[in-house]
Amino acid sequence: MSEITWDHNLIQKYNHSGPRYTSYPTALEFNESYTNDDFKVAAARYPERPLSLYVHIPFCHKLCYFCGCNKVITRHQHKADIYLDYVEQEIKTRATLFQHRLVTQIHWGGGTPTYLSEQQSARLMQMLTDHFKIADNAEISIEMDPREIELSMLAHLRKIGFNRISMGVQDFNKEVQKAVNREQDEAFIQALLMRAKELGFQSTNLDLIYGLPLQSVESFMFTLQKVIELDPDRLSVFNYAHLPARFAGQAKIKDHQLPTPETKLTILQKTIETLGNAGYKFIGMDHFAKPDDELAIAQNKGILHRNFQGYTTQEECDLLGLGVSAISLLGDTYAQNQKEIKRYYTDVDSTGIALHKGLVLSQEDCLRRDVIKALICNFKLDFANIEKQYQIDFNTHFAEDLALLTPLVKDGLVQVSKSGIQVSSTGRLLIRNICLCFDTYSRQQARRQQFSRII
């Protein structure tokens, strides 16, 4: 079966708003009644599980107009020293709950983690190794901005333990770069990737965005050809969601310069075709990987997982988020730190932590989370596994949900049998629509307006 079958009419029909399901329930359901006692109980719930660490570094040298991340724009390097002082306090407080856990994954996100100097990044990594038990073969990854980094920084990152990098490219067209305030040197990006391979980084990922101002089908295909020549192991191709009322920087983007919805769809269609012809496998939800990449292998084995960093091979990990706005996934709860850096500092000063809100999942939430995760990661669901784990009859328990799925079955997006659900090659691009049928929180159309469009 082909990985993807493009059906323009169906994509137009189903292209409304919906969650990206980096969690279920989504972050919209987090609330401030979640307490640190809830956090402690969750941390102790599955003591045998390995641990994944996420550290948020909010600083950036320049504002990229399209960005919707939690960030602080500054060129004052000493602000990162102050921030690390507070992160160290949080690490010391939180690490006591995880003394017997083995850390199998570390990820630094942002902002721009490579904003940190060699000394600052070494200090942060030392904090983690001092307070947590890190596996010898841990996946250790970092997000990079190729505009504000020296080639020598790669050797330093490798030396302190990083073995995977993710780099934001977005677009190679100079006019597009100017329109979003992100001008960069193509030759230097190539040099960075070559150096990363020489240094033994195990995986390289490049991020692209379609739907940016002044983009055309032709200009994005130019970018894509350049990217294919760079030969990354993975690619993330994101749809730009223009929400200037929510993200102030986006107000600098002129509406009349944005490509039309029809152009965006054509860009996506040709991107999928081009990457497929270049040997990349469609993992799902904007992600592509070479067939021998860990993500592709995990998906083939049916053990791919999804969390707040996107797709991951670490299926049975708890996730501890550290730093401003960071989200934790512990046991059957979600927890998020303060989003504003001043409030983060105030809370860490007074309590050693900056817990802002969270959610304790009900048994029903956990059941639906597992159904949605199976569909979005592996494009199939085995009823027997769910029935055994939760002691239910799937068809009875999900009668209303299966009824909602009926139009999608008629349109050929999905097949439902006595034993399970199989997403078709037509349905893979519309997997979020399929998951919505099992999402009791997003049933009301009004709530969906909080999310980006499916395609």
N, C-alpha and C positions, 0 to 999 in steps of 0.2 A: 504493500500500500504506500502511495506517495505520502510524504510527511505533511504537505500542505496542498489543498486544492482551493484555488481562488475563485470564489463565486461573488461577483461584484454586487448583484442584486441582493443577496442575503447579507452581505457586509453592510450595505446601505440600510437595509431593513433593521438590523440589530445594533447599529452603531449609536447607542445612547450611553448615558453615564453609568459607571459602575465601579466598585472597589477593585484595587489591584491585589487584594488578599495576601499581603505580606503578613497579615494576621487575620484570624477570625476568632471572636468578633473584631471589627476594625477599631482603630484608635479613637474613632468618634464615640465609642462606648466607654472609654476610660473615664473614671470619675474620682473626685477628691475624697470619697469616703474610704478609699483603699489606704490602709495604714502600714506602718513599718512592721507591726506585728504580723500582718498578712504576708509581708515580704519574708520575714524570718521563717514562718511556717512553710512557705513555698520553697525556700532554700533548703529546708530539711526534708522535704517530701520524697525526693528521689536521690538519696545520697550516693547511689552507685552510678548515676549518670555522669558522663564526662561534661566538661564545661567549655563554653565558648565565650571569649571576652571581646566586647566591642568598646572602643574608646573614641569618643567624639572630640575632634580638634576643630573648633569653630572658625579659626582665623583664616582670612584670605587677604592677599595684597591688593587685589582689585575686585570690583563688582562685575560679575558677568550678568548682563541684564535679564537673561532667561531664568536664572537660578531660583529655586524654591526651597533651598536647604536652610538649616539654621546656621547662621554665619555672623562673623564680626569682621568688618573691613578695616584693616589698620596696617600701617607700616612700622609700628612701634614694637620691635621684637621683644622688648622686656615684658610686654603684656602676656606673652606665652609663658614666661618664667612664673609670673603671678598665677596664671591659670594652672600650671603644673603643681604649684604649691597646694592648691585646693584639690586637684585630682588625687594627689598623694594622700591627703587626709581622707578622701572618700575611699580610696583603695584600702588604706589601713583599717578603716571601719568595716568595709564590706568583706574583706578577705577572711576575717575570722569565721564567717559563716561557711566557708568553702575550703577549709584546711585539708580535707581528705579527698577533694576532687582533683581529677587529672584534667588539665587544660589541653584540649586537642586542636583548638582553633583560636587565633587572635586576628582581629581586624581593626585597623584605624581608618575612620571615615571623617567626613567634614562637611563644610569647610574644606580646608586644604591641609591634610596631615603633614605634607612636605613643606609647609610653612615653617615647621620646627627646624632649628639649626641642627647640625650634627651633635652638638653637645646636649641640646634639649631632647632630641629623639633618643639618644643613648640613655639619658636620665629617665625618660618615661619607660623605656624597655626594661631598665634595671629595676624600676619600681615593681613592674609586673613579675619579673623573675624572682625578686626578693620575697614577694608576698603570695605567689601562687606556684603550684607544682606544674611545670610546663612539660608536656610530652616531647621526647626527642624528635619525633616526626610530625610535630604540630604544623598545621597550615597557618602561616603567618603572612598576612597580606596588608597592603597599604594603598590608598588612593593618592595619585600624583597629579600635579599640575605641571605640564612640561614647560610652561613659560617662566617659572620662578624656581629653577633648580639647576645646579651644576652637574655635569656628567659624573664627577667624582662622588656625588651624593649616593649614587647607586651602589658603589662598592661599600660605602659606610652602612647603608641599609642592609645589604647582604651580610655584612660582618656582624651586625647586632641581631640577626636572626630572620629577617624577612626572606621569604622564598616565593612570593607572588606579588605582582603589581597590577594595578588598574589605573589607566591613564585617560583623562578626559580630552578627547580630540574635538568632538562635536561636529566640525565641518572644516574642510580644507580650503573652501572658497574664500578669498581675501575680503570680498565685499560683504559676505555673510558675517565673517569674523568681526569686521568693523561695526556692523549693525548691532552686534550683541556685546561689543566691548571685550572681545577675546581674540586678539591678534597673536598668532604664534608661528614658530619657525618649523616648517615641514621637515627640513633636513635634520634639525636637532631631534625631532621626535623619532626619526629613523635611527639616528645615532643612539638614542636612549634604548630603543628596543634591541638593537644589535648588541649593545653593551650588556643589557639584562640577560640575553641568551649566553653571552660569553661568561658571565658571572654565575650562571647556573640557576637563575630564577626558574622555577618549575612551571609557572603559568603567567601569561601576559594577557590582559584584557584591555580593549579599547572601547570607550563610550562614544556613541554618535547620537545626535538628536535630529529628527526630521520635523519640519513644520516651523523652522526658524525664518525670520524675515529675509527676503530676497532669494530664498531657496527656490530652485526649479527642479524638475525631474532630471534635466541634463546636468545641472550643477551638483546634485547629490550623487548621481552616478559617477561623476568625476571624483568626488570624495571617496566613494566606495571602491573604485579601482585603485586609488592610492592606498587605501587601507588594506586591500587584499594583497598588494605588493609588500606591505609591511609584515604580513603573515602572523598576526596575533593568534593565540590559542583560542581566545573567546572574544565575542563581540556583544555589546549591549546597544541596541538601536531603539532609542526612546522617542515617544511621541511628545512634542512640546505642547504643554497645556497652558494657554494664555489666560492667566488669572490676575490681572493687574490690581484688582481691588484687594486681593489677598497678599500679593508679593509686590511691594512698592517698586522694586527695581524694574519689573516688567512694564511699568508705565512709560519707561524710556523707549520701549519698542513701539514703532508706529504700526497701527492696525492695518493700514492700507498696504504695508510691505509684506504682510504675512501671506503665505501661499493659501490658495482656496482649499476647502475640504476635499474636493475632487483631486487636486494636485497632490495633497498629502496621501490619499489612498493609492494613487499611481506610484508615488515614491515608495510606499511600503510594499506594494505588489512587486515592483522591479527589484527592490532590495532583497526580498525573499528569494526571487528567482536567481538573482546574481550571486548571492551568498551560497545558495544551494548548488549552483553550477561550479562554484569555487571550492566545494567540498565541505561546507559547514552544515552542521545538523541544527534544525530548528528545535531548541529546547522548550520554548514556550515563553509567552509574556515578554517579548522584546529580546530574548537571549538566544545566541547562536554559539555553537562550539564545534571544534573539530571532533570527528568520531572517536579519536583516542583520548580525548580530554576527560577528566574525572566526572564532569557533569553529565556528559553523554553516556559514559559507562554506567553511572549511577541510575540514570533514567532507564537504560536498557534493562537493568537489574530490578527496576521497580522500587528503588530505595532513595530516589531523589527527594529532597526536603526543601521547604521554603520558609524564610523568616524575614526579619526587617532589613536584611542586607540583600534580599532576593533569593535566588536558587543556591543551594548548598548541598554538599555531600554528607554533612554532619547530621545524620537523621535523628539520633537520640540524644542530642546535646541540650542542656539548659544553657541559656544565654544571659550573661551578666553585662549590662550596659553601664559604662562609666563616663562621667563628664556631663556637660550641659545638654539637656534634651534627650539624653540616651535612654533607650528602651530596653528593659530586661524581659525575658520570657523564662519564667521559673516555674517548674511543675505545671500547674494548671492556672497560672496567673500571669498577667502582664503588669509591668510597673514602668513609669516614666519619670525621669528627673525634671526639675524646673527647666523651662525653655529659655528664660531670660538670664543672661550671665550674671547680672547683679543679684538677682534672687538666688541663683545657684550659689554664689559666694556667701551670701547672708546665711543661707540654710546650712552650708557646710561648716561655716564658722561656729554656728550655735549647736549643731547636732552631729557633725561629721558626715552627714548624708544630705541629699537634696531631693528626696522623694516628693513628687508633686501629685501624681494621680496614678490610678491603675485599675485593674479589674480582676476579680476572682471568678473564674469560669464555672458555670454550673455543669452538671453531667450532660445536659442537652447541648450546651455550648461545645463541650469536648467532643461529643459525638459528631456534631455538624462540622467542627473544625477538621476532624479526621476525614470526613467525606470530601470536603472541599479541597483539602491538601492532596488527597489521592488523585482527584480529578485534575487539579491544576499542575501537579508535578508529573504525573504518569499517564494522563489522558485515559484512564480506565479505573474502574472500581469493582472490586469483588465483594458481593453482598455477604458471603459466608464469613469473611474476615471481620467485618463490622458487626454482624449478628453474634458471632462468638464472643467478641470483646465486650459488647455492650448488652448482651442478653436480650436482643430484640428480634422481631420479625421485620425485615427491612421494608417490605411492601406495605405492611400495616402501619408501621411507624411513620413512613415517609409518603403516605398516600396523597396528601395535599401537594407535596413537592413534586412527586412523579406526575401529577396532573398538570402542574405548571410546566413540566418538561415536555408535555405532549406536542405543543406546536413546534418545538425544536426538533423532536423526533420526526414529525411530518416533513420538516424542511431539510432533513438529512444531516443535521449537525451532530446527532448522537443516536446510538442504538441502545435500546433497553431490552435485556433478555431476562429470563428467570434467575440467572446467576449473577448478573451484574450490568454495568454500564460501560460502553465503549465510545469514546469520542471519535468522530470520523475525521478524515483529512480535511473536510470542509469546516468542521467545527473547531478545529484547533485554534484558529485565529480568534474565535468567538468564545473561548473557554470561560471568560468572565461572565458571559450571559448564562452559560450552563451552570456555573457555580451560584449565580444569583438565585436560581430556583431553590437552592437549599439554604439560603441566607434569610432567616426570619427577621433580622434587624433592618435589612434593606428593601423589604417588600413595598414599603410606601414610596411612591414615586418622588415625593418631596425630599426624602432623605438622599436620594441618588444625586441630587444637584450638588452635593458636597464633593463629588468625585469627578475625575477626568473622564472623557469619553473612552469607550472601549477600544477604538482604533484611532 
